[in-house]
Amino acid sequence: MLWLVSILFTLSEINAYKYLVVNPLPVKSHSILGDALVDHLVDAGHEKLMADKNQRFDAVIAEWNYHDVYVGFAALFNCPLIWFSSVEPHWMVLQLIDEIPNPAYSTDMLTTDYTPPLTFNQRVVELYTQFFTRFIQIFYLSGLEHDVYNEYFAPFIRDRYNTVPPFEELRYNASLMLSNSHISMNIPIRLPANVITIGGYHIKPNIKPLPENLQKVMDKAKDGVIYFSMGTNLRSNHFPDQVKQDLLKMFGKLKQTVIWKFEEDLPNRPNNVHIVQWAPQQSILAHPNCLLFITHGGLLSTTETVHFGVPIIGIPVFADQYVNVGRAVKKGFAQRVDLSYSLAVDLEKAIRNVLFDSSYTTRIKELSAIYHDRTVPPAKELVHWAEQVVKTKGARHLRSPAFMMPWYQKMYLDLILVSLVVLLVLKYLDAQLCFA
Ligand SMILES: *[C@@H]1O[C@H](CO)[C@@H](O)[C@H](O)[C@H]1NC(C)=O
């Protein structure tokens, strides 16, 4: 696991907070999100410094990835913790700052692509998923987390303060959650006051101009451009030769220009097909001639497509891509095609559907308008709340009252108990009176 700590100094001396950003996944799409987060804070005049036992931080911003051990950083630096969640708020992160939401209408992020209203079977699957995952968390993961905390954090914390706060207390002590999501792309489940949605913050307001060759290709495409990229997970050498040839032949039949991001150039390439090893995705999507985006449906790509208002054909291959594409299909701006040996045939059908039926484009333009219609841009929101957490020493005013009471009180089990006792007493008195 890679702990990425950014070192950046700023010239400004006043009002600069020190944030430690913990970005655990050595995955390109995640580091894009982490880098952008750091960029915005640095742009706002704040510092970052290398983690060091003698170092001081005003807040820790840690990406949540199926464990909670980074809360140890907050204890080490004696500062507030801000969780960063790279996907829309789901029960596993919400339980850290509030309560587990009702599985009858809030779905698990990775296992299912259901959209409310759920059927009977889907509700059972969701309930089972929560129970099963909680079971693993409590009886397996939690032990590992305690081990990591005790081994890697506790000694340093003890060194500094002589006492070590219990891990379970830290686990439920985060100040805020920054969520890489937005209502235009999500299901509007209710959220606690300390969840701040900043989806789209990684897209800079000034899109870089296209390289000259691509600019020319896109400007000249009078029938529009189809942009095809499977991101960084699925590489060209994973494609069987026959599928590559079929795709080329199929693209060649279209009157649109195709820009295909692929690691290798292919022989017998039709004139309307351009293969690029590297593609400035945002700049391509921003071009007015871009009609359609064929994508794996990763969250960054789906966010960018909503940002720029381009309909998609989703070919999901990994993790949350199935959920994202399923969502996009339900929202009406996407068709889903599955990876298979008949990819070219299926893709051709989908391309014709999306291009001939204007509803896909209409729908994505509507969602894009909702996405852009915010009181402040997401980058501003991110900086504002990260600052507020520091200014208010942990934003306790946003803390959910759900943490103030034990579970049996929330479920009124104490009332049930009291009622039972009263009933029993009455019954007993009644029996005594009858005998009297
Ligand atoms: C919980 O967070 C608050 C605010 O950041 C902090 O003052 C408090 O010490 C934390 N509690 C523990 C046990 O670390």
The ligand as an ORCA input file, in Angstrom:
! r2SCAN-3c Opt
* xyz 0 1
  C     -12.395     13.739     18.149
  O     -12.299     14.868     17.318
  C     -12.286     16.093     17.990
  C     -12.273     17.183     16.936
  O     -11.324     16.995     15.982
  C     -11.102     16.163     18.925
  O     -11.117     17.369     19.633
  C     -11.111     14.982     19.856
  O      -9.950     14.966     20.646
  C     -11.212     13.688     19.082
  N     -11.345     12.557     19.973
  C     -10.422     11.605     20.059
  C     -10.707     10.483     20.978
  O      -9.418     11.642     19.403
*
